[in-house]
């Protein structure tokens, strides 16, 4: 795993002391190179350019022993070298990469942003947010205490946060997203499979469904709003134990228990085919025509 | 001969399978070593008692159906626990939780409706919503215990790494785990009012799974 390099580099670093250091390094890179970036804390900003070269500029934080830029043109490794606990070393990196690069970015508490890259992007951090605005076909972003913002024409997106919002725009195809307390908003094209989960955050989906698609939404307390084309063809299965259900497509929910307020709504729109399933304990559900 | 060598050959001595020179050698050692004489007497007594036991004990009822019914999920757990004992405990903790996810999901999962075509499975054991019948309360309790056990394992792993997390992150994690626990309590309360609800049973299971996935994710990311 690439993360181990941080530890190795920390052990190898032997020069004592620290001085503020501005950095500027370059490395040749193929137009579709795999580029791995590791920075324990601070920020990582990646921007695409139309050169077969990687450029790293920025500032290393206290405790950094240097910046390692190595590897081959096909596989470039960029890592902040540290001594001791790397998590307190805040460095700010601006990295320019070939537009078609594939990116893997790992951090502990650095904010991560990616702009314009058209290869696959995978980013993970713990204590900060992730912003990706790219032309990537596939994006995966994962954080714990931060938000995830993705804007791309992706055909596949995986996004997760614990204590933060997830907002995804422009995607289509396959999407999987989950959070605990943040809102989860998806505004995209036509999906083949969408799985959206939240515990308390609201879930909003605006998009279309491919033929035989599945759209699964589940929350415990979060409200759910689905905005679907008026002419959508889908089979709906909606239930809420104690929340309201409002359906712009016509059919009325029915109460399914004499003893509780549990409601269920099952109907087909158009010629059916796609499956839309929504389940919540106490969240309100709204099916809206777009 | 030293005592260790005597111990190595004691079984063969009692079996009578030693060659004469070795037998004589052990007899000689026994004559001069009280500790080994005591050991020899104890083992001989134990073997005599064992020989007096009935050759076969038939259970009063057939236990196999119950064992078989639980074999698959238990095996998954056993594998994870074995890994926990033999390997690094953090990967094992993640593995144990994953095994519980699969095992308990099997226990709690309502019957599948007619299979719908899925373009691409995102993850094994993922929580696609299903309408279905309810689980037995005892199954639910057993499943909840398994989930709790897995969560405890992961929390211990997280605790071991807590110095790597900032106070803000730890507070956020604790708040979010509390949110999930509150949600679980709400679902249980709803289940008390409507124990026959398959949807609620499903929601209970998937919320437990979500808690474990959150813990897995935090533990994994805290290794960065």
HADDOCK unambig.tbl for C-alpha pairs under 7 A between the chains (distance, minus, plus):
assign (segid A and resid 3 and name CA) (segid B and resid 224 and name CA) 5.44 0.50 0.50
assign (segid A and resid 107 and name CA) (segid B and resid 224 and name CA) 6.55 0.50 0.50
assign (segid A and resid 108 and name CA) (segid B and resid 224 and name CA) 5.90 0.50 0.50
assign (segid A and resid 126 and name CA) (segid B and resid 221 and name CA) 6.25 0.50 0.50
assign (segid A and resid 127 and name CA) (segid B and resid 169 and name CA) 6.11 0.50 0.50
assign (segid A and resid 144 and name CA) (segid B and resid 218 and name CA) 6.71 0.50 0.50
assign (segid A and resid 145 and name CA) (segid B and resid 169 and name CA) 6.00 0.50 0.50
assign (segid A and resid 145 and name CA) (segid B and resid 172 and name CA) 6.57 0.50 0.50
assign (segid A and resid 162 and name CA) (segid B and resid 214 and name CA) 6.96 0.50 0.50
assign (segid A and resid 163 and name CA) (segid B and resid 172 and name CA) 6.39 0.50 0.50
assign (segid A and resid 163 and name CA) (segid B and resid 176 and name CA) 6.67 0.50 0.50
assign (segid A and resid 180 and name CA) (segid B and resid 176 and name CA) 6.56 0.50 0.50
assign (segid A and resid 181 and name CA) (segid B and resid 176 and name CA) 6.89 0.50 0.50
assign (segid A and resid 192 and name CA) (segid B and resid 119 and name CA) 6.55 0.50 0.50
assign (segid A and resid 193 and name CA) (segid B and resid 119 and name CA) 6.87 0.50 0.50
assign (segid A and resid 199 and name CA) (segid B and resid 180 and name CA) 6.75 0.50 0.50
assign (segid A and resid 212 and name CA) (segid B and resid 117 and name CA) 6.92 0.50 0.50
assign (segid A and resid 216 and name CA) (segid B and resid 128 and name CA) 6.30 0.50 0.50
assign (segid A and resid 216 and name CA) (segid B and resid 129 and name CA) 6.48 0.50 0.50
assign (segid A and resid 220 and name CA) (segid B and resid 183 and name CA) 6.37 0.50 0.50
assign (segid A and resid 277 and name CA) (segid B and resid 129 and name CA) 6.52 0.50 0.50
